Amino acid sequence: MKSRLFYFVALGVCSFTLVAGAADWPQWRGPDRNGISKETELLQSWPKDGPKLLWQVKDAGEGYSTPAVKGDRLYILGNKGMEEEYLQARDIKDGRILWTTRLGKVGPNQMANYPGCRSTPTVDGDLVYALGSDGDLVCVKAADGIETWRKSLRNDFAGEPGFWAYAESPLIDGDVLVCTPGGKEATLIALNKKNGAVIWKTQLPEGEKAAYASVIIIEFGGLKHYVQFLAKGVVGVDAKSGKFLWRYDKTAEGNLGNIPTPVADGGYVYSSTSKGGGGLVKLNVLKDGVMAEQVYHSLVKLPNAIGGAIVHDHFLYGTNNVGLMCVEFTTGKQIWQEEGRSAGAVCYADGRLYVHLENGDMVLAAATPEAYRELGRFTPPDLPERPLPMVKAWTYPVVANGRLYVRDLGILWCYDVKGVK
C-alpha cells in the first residue's frame, strides 16, 4: 500500500530538487561513506541548551534507520510492528511526510530481540534505493515513491543474514548497485542499478553470512576494491569482477555483531567490533594477489563501539565504552581519551565531531589531536521510552545543508547548525 502527498508549484511541476549540492548527505555515512560532511561555516560551539531546534516529528516509526538528505527532501526507513517496513520521503522544511512506499516485513531477530529497520536509503539522481531488514531490495522514483524494480536477497540469491536480520545500506557506484546477501550462492553481488539485473556474484568458499556493515570503495594497487565486513571478517573484492582479493578476520573473533563500517585511508583499512577490538591492516600488492598485513590490533584501546569512526588529518576518532578518543591512524597510538563513560555514533563536519551518545545526548567536540575539547552538549526534548533497558540511541547523526538531523527510535529532530555569516 502506498500513500503519496504531492506538492506543486505555480506551473504545476513537482517541487522536488534533483540536483545534489556539495552539502547533501545522500547515503550511509555521507557523500563518500566515511562519516565526513562537506559542510563549512557551521557553528563552532553550541549554546548551553544546544543549537536552535527547527522541528521535531514523533511519527518516524520504529527502528534505527539514519536519514539520507538530498536537496529539499530527506529519506528514511521506518516500521510499524513486524508486518510493515517502509521507505518515506519528508520535507526538510518541517518534516512532513511526502510519500510512503512499503518495502516488506521486518526481518526476524534470532537472538536478543531488536527488530526494526536499520538501513539508510541511497539517493542517486532521480531514484532512491533501500534495503529492508528482511532482505527486500527496492528501487523507487524519488519524486513520488513509485517502485521501478525489486529483488529479495533471501529468495533471489539464497541470502543468509546474521542473527539481527539485514542492516546494510546499498552502495551505488556508477551504473552498479552493490550489496551483501550473504551465504554460499552470492555472498556479495553487483546489480545493474536501472533494472536489478545481475552483473556478478562473489561466491566466497566460506559462504559466510552477511553482517551489519555496508560496502565502501577504495582504490589501491591499480584496482578498485569493494570492502565489506562479513560475519567472519573483512574482505576486499575486485569491483569489476567480484573476484576475492583479501581478508582480515582478527576484529571479528568472538563477536556476533560486526556492525561498524570499515574506514580507509590510502592503502590502510581499519575495522572494529565490541568484542573483537580494533585493528588496522596495510594492503600489499603481490604477484598473485593482495595481502592484508596487520599493523596493529587492540581489544580495548581503540574505537570499537557500534557508532563507527572517522579519519581526519591522519587521526582516527571514535568511541569505546569509556567515551570519545583520538588515535594516530597508522600506528594505533592513543592520543587522548575522554571519560564520558558513554559510547556513541560519530560524524565530522567543519572541524568538529558530532557524537550521538547511546543515552540520547548530542555532543560537539573539536576534531584535534591536541586534547579533548567539548564545545557543546544537549539532550533532545521528549526522548522516547525504550521498549527494553538495553535498547540504546544507536542511530548515527547527519549534518547536511546547515542542519543536524538526529533520530532516536520514533522521533526525528532537525537543528539549525549554520554559523553566523
ROTOR-499928 format. One record per residue (C-alpha): residue number from 0; chain; z, x, y. Coordinates in nm, 4 decimals, padded with zeros to 6 digits. Last residue first. Layout:
N
<pos NUM, unit A, w Z, u X, v Y>
...
***
This chain:
421
<pos 420, unit A, w 00.8083, u 02.7823, v 03.4760>
<pos 419, unit A, w 01.1530, u 02.6839, v 03.3464>
<pos 418, unit A, w 01.1696, u 02.7182, v 02.9683>
<pos 417, unit A, w 01.0445, u 02.4635, v 02.7191>
<pos 416, unit A, w 01.2964, u 02.3784, v 02.4460>
<pos 415, unit A, w 01.2735, u 01.9977, v 02.4663>
<pos 414, unit A, w 01.4310, u 01.8524, v 02.1527>
<pos 413, unit A, w 01.2977, u 01.6166, v 01.8839>
<pos 412, unit A, w 01.5302, u 01.4777, v 01.6161>
<pos 411, unit A, w 01.4432, u 01.3323, v 01.2740>
<pos 410, unit A, w 01.6980, u 01.1402, v 01.0647>
<pos 409, unit A, w 01.6548, u 01.0259, v 00.7041>
<pos 408, unit A, w 01.7639, u 01.3507, v 00.5348>
<pos 407, unit A, w 01.8269, u 01.6028, v 00.8130>
<pos 406, unit A, w 01.5172, u 01.6801, v 01.0176>
<pos 405, unit A, w 01.4941, u 01.9068, v 01.3212>
<pos 404, unit A, w 01.1951, u 01.9405, v 01.5528>
<pos 403, unit A, w 01.2095, u 02.1807, v 01.8476>
<pos 402, unit A, w 00.9581, u 02.1222, v 02.1228>
<pos 401, unit A, w 00.7584, u 02.3391, v 02.3611>
<pos 400, unit A, w 00.4288, u 02.2854, v 02.1804>
<pos 399, unit A, w 00.5732, u 02.3639, v 01.8374>
<pos 398, unit A, w 00.9045, u 02.4941, v 01.7034>
<pos 397, unit A, w 00.9945, u 02.3674, v 01.3544>
<pos 396, unit A, w 01.3325, u 02.3809, v 01.1764>
<pos 395, unit A, w 01.3526, u 02.4017, v 00.7942>
<pos 394, unit A, w 01.5113, u 02.1150, v 00.5996>
<pos 393, unit A, w 01.8116, u 02.2027, v 00.3826>
<pos 392, unit A, w 02.0919, u 02.0117, v 00.5542>
<pos 391, unit A, w 02.3167, u 02.0077, v 00.2492>
<pos 390, unit A, w 02.3682, u 01.7896, v -00.0587>
<pos 389, unit A, w 02.6676, u 01.9317, v -00.2492>
<pos 388, unit A, w 02.9039, u 01.6580, v -00.1308>
<pos 387, unit A, w 02.6730, u 01.3856, v -00.2678>
<pos 386, unit A, w 02.4961, u 01.0999, v -00.0863>
<pos 385, unit A, w 02.5405, u 01.2790, v 00.2470>
<pos 384, unit A, w 02.6125, u 01.0635, v 00.5497>
<pos 383, unit A, w 02.3612, u 01.1410, v 00.8177>
<pos 382, unit A, w 02.4373, u 01.3341, v 01.1381>
<pos 381, unit A, w 02.4575, u 01.0898, v 01.4286>
<pos 380, unit A, w 02.4071, u 01.3437, v 01.7084>
<pos 379, unit A, w 02.2694, u 01.6947, v 01.6470>
<pos 378, unit A, w 02.5413, u 01.9610, v 01.6446>
<pos 377, unit A, w 02.4953, u 02.2442, v 01.8906>
<pos 376, unit A, w 02.4775, u 02.6211, v 01.9159>
<pos 375, unit A, w 02.3363, u 02.8558, v 02.1782>
<pos 374, unit A, w 02.2602, u 03.2165, v 02.2598>
<pos 373, unit A, w 02.4328, u 03.3951, v 01.9718>
<pos 372, unit A, w 02.3894, u 03.7698, v 01.9877>
<pos 371, unit A, w 02.4140, u 03.9615, v 01.6591>
<pos 370, unit A, w 02.3596, u 04.3265, v 01.7395>
<pos 369, unit A, w 02.0913, u 04.5758, v 01.8415>
<pos 368, unit A, w 01.8432, u 04.4811, v 01.5682>
<pos 367, unit A, w 01.7046, u 04.2025, v 01.7881>
<pos 366, unit A, w 01.5876, u 03.8465, v 01.7288>
<pos 365, unit A, w 01.8382, u 03.6888, v 01.9659>
<pos 364, unit A, w 02.0170, u 03.3829, v 01.8303>
<pos 363, unit A, w 01.9818, u 03.0057, v 01.8657>
<pos 362, unit A, w 02.1894, u 02.7922, v 01.6277>
<pos 361, unit A, w 02.1445, u 02.4331, v 01.5074>
<pos 360, unit A, w 02.4229, u 02.2562, v 01.3172>
<pos 359, unit A, w 02.3620, u 02.0412, v 01.0061>
<pos 358, unit A, w 02.6186, u 02.1976, v 00.7717>
<pos 357, unit A, w 02.3350, u 02.3852, v 00.5966>
<pos 356, unit A, w 02.2568, u 02.5633, v 00.9206>
<pos 355, unit A, w 01.9249, u 02.5130, v 01.0952>
<pos 354, unit A, w 01.8603, u 02.8555, v 01.2487>
<pos 353, unit A, w 01.6193, u 02.9197, v 01.5348>
<pos 352, unit A, w 01.5763, u 03.2921, v 01.5925>
<pos 351, unit A, w 01.4618, u 03.4016, v 01.9378>
<pos 350, unit A, w 01.2142, u 03.6495, v 02.0833>
<pos 349, unit A, w 00.9585, u 03.3836, v 02.1746>
<pos 348, unit A, w 00.9751, u 03.1851, v 01.8498>
<pos 347, unit A, w 01.1200, u 03.2588, v 01.5055>
<pos 346, unit A, w 01.2165, u 03.0366, v 01.2091>
<pos 345, unit A, w 01.5210, u 03.0258, v 00.9843>
<pos 344, unit A, w 01.6825, u 02.7865, v 00.7349>
<pos 343, unit A, w 02.0585, u 02.8168, v 00.6924>
<pos 342, unit A, w 02.3556, u 02.9714, v 00.5150>
<pos 341, unit A, w 02.7047, u 02.9295, v 00.6504>
<pos 340, unit A, w 03.0088, u 03.1513, v 00.6793>
<pos 339, unit A, w 02.9407, u 03.2306, v 01.0451>
<pos 338, unit A, w 03.0058, u 03.5970, v 00.9822>
<pos 337, unit A, w 02.7012, u 03.7537, v 01.1436>
<pos 336, unit A, w 02.5736, u 04.0581, v 00.9550>
<pos 335, unit A, w 02.4184, u 04.3615, v 01.1189>
<pos 334, unit A, w 02.1804, u 04.6477, v 01.0448>
<pos 333, unit A, w 02.1661, u 04.6169, v 00.6656>
<pos 332, unit A, w 01.9433, u 04.8883, v 00.5217>
<pos 331, unit A, w 01.6818, u 04.7340, v 00.2933>
<pos 330, unit A, w 01.4485, u 05.0296, v 00.3491>
<pos 329, unit A, w 01.1100, u 04.8767, v 00.4442>
<pos 328, unit A, w 01.2445, u 04.5690, v 00.6229>
<pos 327, unit A, w 01.5441, u 04.7077, v 00.8078>
<pos 326, unit A, w 01.7874, u 04.4201, v 00.7696>
<pos 325, unit A, w 01.9274, u 04.1696, v 01.0190>
<pos 324, unit A, w 02.1736, u 03.9027, v 00.9094>
<pos 323, unit A, w 02.2647, u 03.5383, v 00.9626>
<pos 322, unit A, w 02.5648, u 03.3951, v 00.7792>
<pos 321, unit A, w 02.8138, u 03.4562, v 00.4996>
<pos 320, unit A, w 02.6321, u 03.2504, v 00.2357>
<pos 319, unit A, w 02.3147, u 03.4519, v 00.2964>
<pos 318, unit A, w 02.0844, u 03.4218, v 00.5918>
<pos 317, unit A, w 01.7556, u 03.5556, v 00.7248>
<pos 316, unit A, w 01.6051, u 03.8230, v 00.9449>
<pos 315, unit A, w 01.3950, u 04.1168, v 00.8248>
<pos 314, unit A, w 01.3075, u 04.3924, v 01.0713>
<pos 313, unit A, w 00.9696, u 04.5616, v 01.1106>
<pos 312, unit A, w 00.9022, u 04.4110, v 01.4556>
<pos 311, unit A, w 00.9685, u 04.0608, v 01.3203>
<pos 310, unit A, w 00.9826, u 03.9659, v 00.9516>
<pos 309, unit A, w 01.1094, u 03.6162, v 00.8668>
<pos 308, unit A, w 01.3442, u 03.4818, v 00.6009>
<pos 307, unit A, w 01.3888, u 03.1758, v 00.3793>
<pos 306, unit A, w 01.6234, u 02.8789, v 00.4069>
<pos 305, unit A, w 01.7052, u 02.8934, v 00.0335>
<pos 304, unit A, w 01.9558, u 03.1700, v 00.0991>
<pos 303, unit A, w 01.8898, u 03.5267, v -00.0174>
<pos 302, unit A, w 01.8909, u 03.7461, v 00.2916>
<pos 301, unit A, w 02.0093, u 04.0897, v 00.1702>
<pos 300, unit A, w 02.3457, u 04.2499, v 00.0887>
<pos 299, unit A, w 02.4413, u 04.0275, v -00.2069>
<pos 298, unit A, w 02.2312, u 04.0815, v -00.5206>
<pos 297, unit A, w 02.0481, u 04.3872, v -00.3964>
<pos 296, unit A, w 01.6998, u 04.5268, v -00.4597>
<pos 295, unit A, w 01.4973, u 04.8097, v -00.3111>
<pos 294, unit A, w 01.1512, u 04.9666, v -00.3155>
<pos 293, unit A, w 01.0255, u 04.8066, v -00.6365>
<pos 292, unit A, w 00.6678, u 04.9061, v -00.7195>
<pos 291, unit A, w 00.4158, u 04.6235, v -00.7608>
<pos 290, unit A, w 00.1117, u 04.7676, v -00.9371>
<pos 289, unit A, w -00.2482, u 04.6662, v -00.8712>
<pos 288, unit A, w -00.5424, u 04.7039, v -01.1073>
<pos 287, unit A, w -00.7217, u 04.9412, v -01.3416>
<pos 286, unit A, w -00.7904, u 05.2297, v -01.1064>
<pos 285, unit A, w -00.4607, u 05.1733, v -00.9256>
<pos 284, unit A, w -00.3813, u 05.0046, v -00.5947>
<pos 283, unit A, w -00.0122, u 05.0230, v -00.5065>
<pos 282, unit A, w 00.1842, u 04.7287, v -00.3702>
<pos 281, unit A, w 00.5304, u 04.8032, v -00.2371>
<pos 280, unit A, w 00.8017, u 04.5690, v -00.3592>
<pos 279, unit A, w 01.1077, u 04.4387, v -00.1780>
<pos 278, unit A, w 01.4015, u 04.2628, v -00.3406>
<pos 277, unit A, w 01.6642, u 04.0027, v -00.2623>
<pos 276, unit A, w 01.9232, u 03.8607, v -00.4985>
<pos 275, unit A, w 01.8623, u 03.6952, v -00.8347>
<pos 274, unit A, w 02.1463, u 03.4456, v -00.7928>
<pos 273, unit A, w 02.0630, u 03.2969, v -00.4516>
<pos 272, unit A, w 01.6953, u 03.3870, v -00.4644>
<pos 271, unit A, w 01.4805, u 03.6422, v -00.2855>
<pos 270, unit A, w 01.1315, u 03.7769, v -00.2281>
<pos 269, unit A, w 00.9904, u 04.0500, v -00.0051>
<pos 268, unit A, w 00.6311, u 04.1767, v -00.0240>
<pos 267, unit A, w 00.5107, u 04.5110, v 00.1178>
<pos 266, unit A, w 00.1492, u 04.6221, v 00.1594>
<pos 265, unit A, w 00.1409, u 04.5375, v 00.5280>
<pos 264, unit A, w 00.4135, u 04.2849, v 00.5987>
<pos 263, unit A, w 00.4944, u 04.0089, v 00.3541>
<pos 262, unit A, w 00.7305, u 03.7153, v 00.3170>
<pos 261, unit A, w 00.7956, u 03.5301, v -00.0078>
<pos 260, unit A, w 00.8563, u 03.1516, v 00.0030>
<pos 259, unit A, w 01.2219, u 03.0772, v -00.0657>
<pos 258, unit A, w 01.2855, u 02.8396, v -00.3601>
<pos 257, unit A, w 01.3141, u 03.0041, v -00.6990>
<pos 256, unit A, w 01.5644, u 02.7530, v -00.8374>
<pos 255, unit A, w 01.6841, u 02.8406, v -01.1870>
<pos 254, unit A, w 01.8074, u 03.1962, v -01.1241>
<pos 253, unit A, w 01.9317, u 03.4464, v -01.3812>
<pos 252, unit A, w 01.6519, u 03.6905, v -01.3048>
<pos 251, unit A, w 01.4081, u 03.5592, v -01.0459>
<pos 250, unit A, w 01.4585, u 03.8457, v -00.7990>
<pos 249, unit A, w 01.3704, u 04.1047, v -01.0660>
<pos 248, unit A, w 01.0449, u 03.9483, v -01.1837>
<pos 247, unit A, w 00.7653, u 04.1217, v -00.9913>
<pos 246, unit A, w 00.4016, u 04.0509, v -01.0753>
<pos 245, unit A, w 00.0520, u 04.1950, v -01.0305>
<pos 244, unit A, w -00.3221, u 04.1226, v -01.0244>
<pos 243, unit A, w -00.3985, u 03.8065, v -01.2246>
<pos 242, unit A, w -00.7544, u 03.6865, v -01.1727>
<pos 241, unit A, w -00.7785, u 03.3717, v -00.9596>
<pos 240, unit A, w -01.1429, u 03.4506, v -00.8915>
<pos 239, unit A, w -01.1909, u 03.4924, v -00.5188>
<pos 238, unit A, w -00.8247, u 03.4955, v -00.4110>
<pos 237, unit A, w -00.7261, u 03.7607, v -00.6648>
<pos 236, unit A, w -00.3790, u 03.6809, v -00.7972>
<pos 235, unit A, w -00.0316, u 03.8033, v -00.6987>
<pos 234, unit A, w 00.2798, u 03.7014, v -00.8864>
<pos 233, unit A, w 00.6486, u 03.6613, v -00.8041>
<pos 232, unit A, w 00.8848, u 03.5868, v -01.0906>
<pos 231, unit A, w 00.9925, u 03.3722, v -01.3835>
<pos 230, unit A, w 00.9657, u 03.0192, v -01.2402>
<pos 229, unit A, w 00.6846, u 03.1096, v -01.0026>
<pos 228, unit A, w 00.6910, u 03.2722, v -00.6592>
<pos 227, unit A, w 00.3344, u 03.2843, v -00.5280>
<pos 226, unit A, w 00.1064, u 03.5410, v -00.3671>
<pos 225, unit A, w -00.2650, u 03.4766, v -00.3148>
<pos 224, unit A, w -00.4208, u 03.8177, v -00.2693>
<pos 223, unit A, w -00.7273, u 03.9131, v -00.0623>
<pos 222, unit A, w -00.8572, u 04.2455, v -00.1812>
<pos 221, unit A, w -00.9607, u 04.5738, v -00.0173>
<pos 220, unit A, w -00.6302, u 04.7326, v -00.1119>
<pos 219, unit A, w -00.4301, u 04.4708, v 00.0747>
<pos 218, unit A, w -00.4872, u 04.1384, v 00.2495>
<pos 217, unit A, w -00.2037, u 03.8909, v 00.2022>
<pos 216, unit A, w -00.2113, u 03.5124, v 00.1717>
<pos 215, unit A, w 00.0922, u 03.2927, v 00.1006>
<pos 214, unit A, w 00.1474, u 03.0329, v -00.1734>
<pos 213, unit A, w 00.4460, u 02.7995, v -00.1518>
<pos 212, unit A, w 00.7946, u 02.8184, v -00.3062>
<pos 211, unit A, w 00.9565, u 02.5605, v -00.5347>
<pos 210, unit A, w 00.8931, u 02.6833, v -00.8918>
<pos 209, unit A, w 00.5953, u 02.6038, v -01.1127>
<pos 208, unit A, w 00.6457, u 02.6548, v -01.4828>
<pos 207, unit A, w 00.5362, u 02.9592, v -01.6754>
<pos 206, unit A, w 00.2315, u 02.9860, v -01.8940>
<pos 205, unit A, w 00.3436, u 03.3362, v -01.9920>
<pos 204, unit A, w -00.0187, u 03.4356, v -02.0524>
<pos 203, unit A, w -00.1100, u 03.3267, v -01.6979>
<pos 202, unit A, w -00.4020, u 03.0863, v -01.6842>
<pos 201, unit A, w -00.5303, u 03.1010, v -01.3290>
<pos 200, unit A, w -00.7784, u 02.8208, v -01.2680>
<pos 199, unit A, w -01.0919, u 02.8399, v -01.0572>
<pos 198, unit A, w -01.3165, u 02.6357, v -00.8285>
<pos 197, unit A, w -01.2067, u 02.2901, v -00.9447>
<pos 196, unit A, w -01.3452, u 01.9950, v -00.7482>
<pos 195, unit A, w -01.0955, u 01.8323, v -00.5084>
<pos 194, unit A, w -01.3610, u 01.6762, v -00.2849>
<pos 193, unit A, w -01.3579, u 01.8499, v 00.0542>
<pos 192, unit A, w -01.0858, u 02.1078, v -00.0172>
<pos 191, unit A, w -01.2769, u 02.2504, v -00.3124>
<pos 190, unit A, w -00.9960, u 02.3438, v -00.5466>
<pos 189, unit A, w -00.8176, u 02.6677, v -00.6347>
<pos 188, unit A, w -00.5595, u 02.6508, v -00.9108>
<pos 187, unit A, w -00.2391, u 02.8250, v -01.0194>
<pos 186, unit A, w -00.0641, u 02.7988, v -01.3571>
<pos 185, unit A, w -00.3626, u 02.6034, v -01.4860>
<pos 184, unit A, w -00.3640, u 02.5492, v -01.8614>
<pos 183, unit A, w -00.0457, u 02.7343, v -01.9561>
<pos 182, unit A, w 00.2003, u 02.5634, v -01.7234>
<pos 181, unit A, w 00.2417, u 02.5462, v -01.3472>
<pos 180, unit A, w 00.0534, u 02.3054, v -01.1205>
<pos 179, unit A, w 00.0536, u 02.5598, v -00.8350>
<pos 178, unit A, w -00.1598, u 02.5114, v -00.5249>
<pos 177, unit A, w -00.4648, u 02.6480, v -00.3456>
<pos 176, unit A, w -00.7124, u 02.4458, v -00.1393>
<pos 175, unit A, w -01.0385, u 02.6257, v -00.0618>
<pos 174, unit A, w -01.3004, u 02.5777, v 00.2093>
<pos 173, unit A, w -01.1376, u 02.8306, v 00.4416>
<pos 172, unit A, w -00.7879, u 02.8893, v 00.3066>
<pos 171, unit A, w -00.5874, u 02.5663, v 00.2845>
<pos 170, unit A, w -00.2483, u 02.6073, v 00.1161>
<pos 169, unit A, w -00.0622, u 02.3141, v -00.0378>
<pos 168, unit A, w 00.3129, u 02.2778, v 00.0306>
<pos 167, unit A, w 00.5154, u 02.3236, v -00.2875>
<pos 166, unit A, w 00.8200, u 02.1141, v -00.3784>
<pos 165, unit A, w 00.7293, u 01.9735, v -00.7198>
<pos 164, unit A, w 01.0017, u 01.8433, v -00.9535>
<pos 163, unit A, w 01.3619, u 01.9661, v -00.9500>
<pos 162, unit A, w 01.3798, u 02.1190, v -01.3000>
<pos 161, unit A, w 01.0526, u 02.3049, v -01.2553>
<pos 160, unit A, w 00.7046, u 02.1584, v -01.2616>
<pos 159, unit A, w 00.4687, u 02.1794, v -01.5597>
<pos 158, unit A, w 00.1095, u 02.0848, v -01.4866>
<pos 157, unit A, w -00.1256, u 01.9643, v -01.7572>
<pos 156, unit A, w -00.4066, u 02.0067, v -01.5018>
<pos 155, unit A, w -00.5361, u 01.6522, v -01.4422>
<pos 154, unit A, w -00.2262, u 01.4625, v -01.5567>
<pos 153, unit A, w 00.0611, u 01.6675, v -01.4140>
<pos 152, unit A, w -00.1102, u 01.8145, v -01.1096>
<pos 151, unit A, w -00.2483, u 01.4687, v -01.0309>
<pos 150, unit A, w -00.5533, u 01.4712, v -00.8086>
<pos 149, unit A, w -00.6552, u 01.2741, v -00.5013>
<pos 148, unit A, w -00.9548, u 01.2147, v -00.2759>
<pos 147, unit A, w -01.0536, u 01.0647, v 00.0597>
<pos 146, unit A, w -00.7428, u 00.8543, v 00.1323>
<pos 145, unit A, w -00.7273, u 00.6668, v 00.4617>
<pos 144, unit A, w -00.4378, u 00.7965, v 00.6723>
<pos 143, unit A, w -00.5842, u 00.6726, v 01.0023>
<pos 142, unit A, w -00.6920, u 00.9647, v 01.2200>
<pos 141, unit A, w -00.5806, u 01.2467, v 00.9916>
<pos 140, unit A, w -00.8065, u 01.1325, v 00.7102>
<pos 139, unit A, w -00.6355, u 01.1745, v 00.3755>
<pos 138, unit A, w -00.6242, u 01.4319, v 00.0931>
<pos 137, unit A, w -00.3721, u 01.3699, v -00.1856>
<pos 136, unit A, w -00.2052, u 01.5848, v -00.4509>
<pos 135, unit A, w 00.0294, u 01.3705, v -00.6616>
<pos 134, unit A, w 00.2527, u 01.6148, v -00.8509>
<pos 133, unit A, w 00.5680, u 01.4053, v -00.8857>
<pos 132, unit A, w 00.7181, u 01.5617, v -00.5704>
<pos 131, unit A, w 00.4156, u 01.4568, v -00.3677>
<pos 130, unit A, w 00.1659, u 01.7134, v -00.2443>
<pos 129, unit A, w 00.0030, u 01.6503, v 00.0925>
<pos 128, unit A, w -00.3274, u 01.7368, v 00.2559>
<pos 127, unit A, w -00.4297, u 01.6139, v 00.6024>
<pos 126, unit A, w -00.7878, u 01.5968, v 00.7259>
<pos 125, unit A, w -00.9545, u 01.6007, v 01.0699>
<pos 124, unit A, w -00.9361, u 01.9768, v 01.1084>
<pos 123, unit A, w -00.6840, u 02.1112, v 00.8576>
<pos 122, unit A, w -00.3313, u 01.9709, v 00.8579>
<pos 121, unit A, w -00.1060, u 02.0735, v 00.5671>
<pos 120, unit A, w 00.1809, u 01.8381, v 00.4800>
<pos 119, unit A, w 00.5258, u 01.9900, v 00.4115>
<pos 118, unit A, w 00.6679, u 01.9293, v 00.0632>
<pos 117, unit A, w 01.0185, u 01.8260, v -00.0396>
<pos 116, unit A, w 01.0162, u 01.4536, v -00.1124>
<pos 115, unit A, w 01.3222, u 01.3222, v -00.2911>
<pos 114, unit A, w 01.5433, u 01.3587, v -00.5943>
<pos 113, unit A, w 01.8477, u 01.5884, v -00.5723>
<pos 112, unit A, w 02.0125, u 01.5327, v -00.9132>
<pos 111, unit A, w 02.1638, u 01.8363, v -01.0778>
<pos 110, unit A, w 01.9409, u 01.8856, v -01.3832>
<pos 109, unit A, w 01.6094, u 01.7276, v -01.4794>
<pos 108, unit A, w 01.5007, u 01.5756, v -01.1496>
<pos 107, unit A, w 01.2172, u 01.3228, v -01.1796>
<pos 106, unit A, w 00.9326, u 01.3351, v -00.9268>
<pos 105, unit A, w 00.9324, u 01.0558, v -00.6710>
<pos 104, unit A, w 00.6542, u 00.8066, v -00.7318>
<pos 103, unit A, w 00.3145, u 00.8086, v -00.5653>
<pos 102, unit A, w 00.1487, u 00.9307, v -00.2456>
<pos 101, unit A, w 00.1628, u 00.6152, v -00.0318>
<pos 100, unit A, w -00.0016, u 00.6357, v 00.3088>
<pos 99, unit A, w 00.1777, u 00.5479, v 00.6339>
<pos 98, unit A, w 00.0277, u 00.5180, v 00.9824>
<pos 97, unit A, w 00.1194, u 00.5591, v 01.3478>
<pos 96, unit A, w 00.5005, u 00.5660, v 01.3104>
<pos 95, unit A, w 00.6797, u 00.6119, v 01.6425>
<pos 94, unit A, w 00.8464, u 00.9482, v 01.7049>
<pos 93, unit A, w 00.8540, u 00.9073, v 02.0841>
<pos 92, unit A, w 00.5950, u 01.1344, v 02.2423>
<pos 91, unit A, w 00.5204, u 01.3212, v 01.9179>
<pos 90, unit A, w 00.3503, u 01.0133, v 01.7743>
<pos 89, unit A, w 00.4074, u 00.9921, v 01.4006>
<pos 88, unit A, w 00.1817, u 01.0313, v 01.0956>
<pos 87, unit A, w 00.3382, u 00.9488, v 00.7601>
<pos 86, unit A, w 00.2970, u 01.0602, v 00.3986>
<pos 85, unit A, w 00.4688, u 00.8572, v 00.1290>
<pos 84, unit A, w 00.6950, u 00.8542, v -00.1753>
<pos 83, unit A, w 00.7804, u 00.5113, v -00.3183>
<pos 82, unit A, w 00.9208, u 00.4462, v -00.6642>
<pos 81, unit A, w 01.2339, u 00.6634, v -00.6730>
<pos 80, unit A, w 01.4131, u 00.5181, v -00.3719>
<pos 79, unit A, w 01.2289, u 00.5127, v -00.0443>
<pos 78, unit A, w 01.0551, u 00.8410, v 00.0227>
<pos 77, unit A, w 00.9470, u 01.0552, v 00.3135>
<pos 76, unit A, w 00.6768, u 01.3068, v 00.3945>
<pos 75, unit A, w 00.5918, u 01.4304, v 00.7431>
<pos 74, unit A, w 00.3033, u 01.4581, v 00.9836>
<pos 73, unit A, w 00.3416, u 01.5175, v 01.3553>
<pos 72, unit A, w 00.0992, u 01.3997, v 01.6172>
<pos 71, unit A, w -00.0119, u 01.4818, v 01.9727>
<pos 70, unit A, w -00.1860, u 01.8061, v 01.8853>
<pos 69, unit A, w -00.0864, u 01.9310, v 01.5432>
<pos 68, unit A, w 00.2657, u 01.9351, v 01.4042>
<pos 67, unit A, w 00.3743, u 01.9690, v 01.0404>
<pos 66, unit A, w 00.7138, u 01.8192, v 00.9604>
<pos 65, unit A, w 00.9638, u 01.9566, v 00.7049>
<pos 64, unit A, w 01.0238, u 01.7360, v 00.3999>
<pos 63, unit A, w 01.3812, u 01.7080, v 00.2709>
<pos 62, unit A, w 01.4064, u 01.3579, v 00.1255>
<pos 61, unit A, w 01.4895, u 01.0007, v 00.2176>
<pos 60, unit A, w 01.3036, u 00.8116, v 00.4872>
<pos 59, unit A, w 01.2261, u 00.9183, v 00.8417>
<pos 58, unit A, w 01.3662, u 00.5853, v 00.9647>
<pos 57, unit A, w 01.6510, u 00.7137, v 01.1804>
<pos 56, unit A, w 01.4469, u 00.8308, v 01.4752>
<pos 55, unit A, w 01.5504, u 01.0687, v 01.7506>
<pos 54, unit A, w 01.4117, u 01.1300, v 02.0952>
<pos 53, unit A, w 01.3815, u 01.3763, v 02.3813>
<pos 52, unit A, w 01.7147, u 01.5514, v 02.3265>
<pos 51, unit A, w 01.7566, u 01.8115, v 02.6007>
<pos 50, unit A, w 01.8643, u 02.1513, v 02.4724>
<pos 49, unit A, w 02.2133, u 02.2100, v 02.3317>
<pos 48, unit A, w 02.5520, u 02.0756, v 02.4368>
<pos 47, unit A, w 02.6674, u 02.4055, v 02.5887>
<pos 46, unit A, w 02.3276, u 02.4724, v 02.7454>
<pos 45, unit A, w 02.0822, u 02.6765, v 02.5390>
<pos 44, unit A, w 01.9550, u 03.0308, v 02.5832>
<pos 43, unit A, w 01.6114, u 03.1903, v 02.6160>
<pos 42, unit A, w 01.4457, u 02.8537, v 02.6755>
<pos 41, unit A, w 01.0791, u 02.8879, v 02.5873>
<pos 40, unit A, w 00.8034, u 03.0601, v 02.7813>
<pos 39, unit A, w 00.6146, u 03.1510, v 02.4621>
<pos 38, unit A, w 00.5206, u 02.9671, v 02.1410>
<pos 37, unit A, w 00.3261, u 03.1451, v 01.8660>
<pos 36, unit A, w 00.5776, u 03.0277, v 01.6077>
<pos 35, unit A, w 00.6810, u 03.2533, v 01.3198>
<pos 34, unit A, w 00.8053, u 03.1223, v 00.9848>
<pos 33, unit A, w 00.5554, u 03.3330, v 00.7896>
<pos 32, unit A, w 00.3051, u 03.0711, v 00.6780>
<pos 31, unit A, w 00.0486, u 03.1955, v 00.9323>
<pos 30, unit A, w 00.0252, u 02.8856, v 01.1544>
<pos 29, unit A, w 00.3771, u 02.7651, v 01.0773>
<pos 28, unit A, w 00.6270, u 02.7783, v 00.7919>
<pos 27, unit A, w 00.4531, u 02.5008, v 00.5943>
<pos 26, unit A, w 00.1531, u 02.3665, v 00.7844>
<pos 25, unit A, w 00.0008, u 02.2713, v 01.1188>
<pos 24, unit A, w 00.2638, u 02.4141, v 01.3562>
<pos 23, unit A, w 00.0722, u 02.3958, v 01.6847>
<pos 22, unit A, w 00.1352, u 02.6497, v 01.9634>
<pos 21, unit A, w -00.2118, u 02.8042, v 01.9630>
<pos 20, unit A, w -00.3597, u 02.4604, v 02.0131>
<pos 19, unit A, w -00.5318, u 02.2607, v 01.7423>
<pos 18, unit A, w -00.8197, u 02.0399, v 01.8476>
<pos 17, unit A, w -00.8253, u 01.7014, v 01.6775>
<pos 16, unit A, w -00.6192, u 01.5045, v 01.9259>
<pos 15, unit A, w -00.5716, u 01.1429, v 01.8155>
<pos 14, unit A, w -00.6375, u 00.8930, v 02.0960>
<pos 13, unit A, w -00.8689, u 00.6791, v 01.8850>
<pos 12, unit A, w -01.1630, u 00.5591, v 02.0918>
<pos 11, unit A, w -01.1798, u 00.2177, v 02.2542>
<pos 10, unit A, w -01.3052, u 00.3387, v 02.5887>
<pos 9, unit A, w -00.9753, u 00.2548, v 02.7535>
<pos 8, unit A, w -00.7663, u 00.4472, v 02.4994>
<pos 7, unit A, w -00.6728, u 00.3105, v 02.1603>
<pos 6, unit A, w -00.3634, u 00.3315, v 01.9437>
<pos 5, unit A, w -00.3850, u 00.2172, v 01.5854>
<pos 4, unit A, w -00.0925, u 00.1228, v 01.3621>
<pos 3, unit A, w -00.1588, u 00.1567, v 00.9942>
<pos 2, unit A, w 00.0241, u 00.0276, v 00.6893>
<pos 1, unit A, w -00.0862, u 00.1280, v 00.3462>
<pos 0, unit A, w 00.0000, u 00.0000, v 00.0000>
***
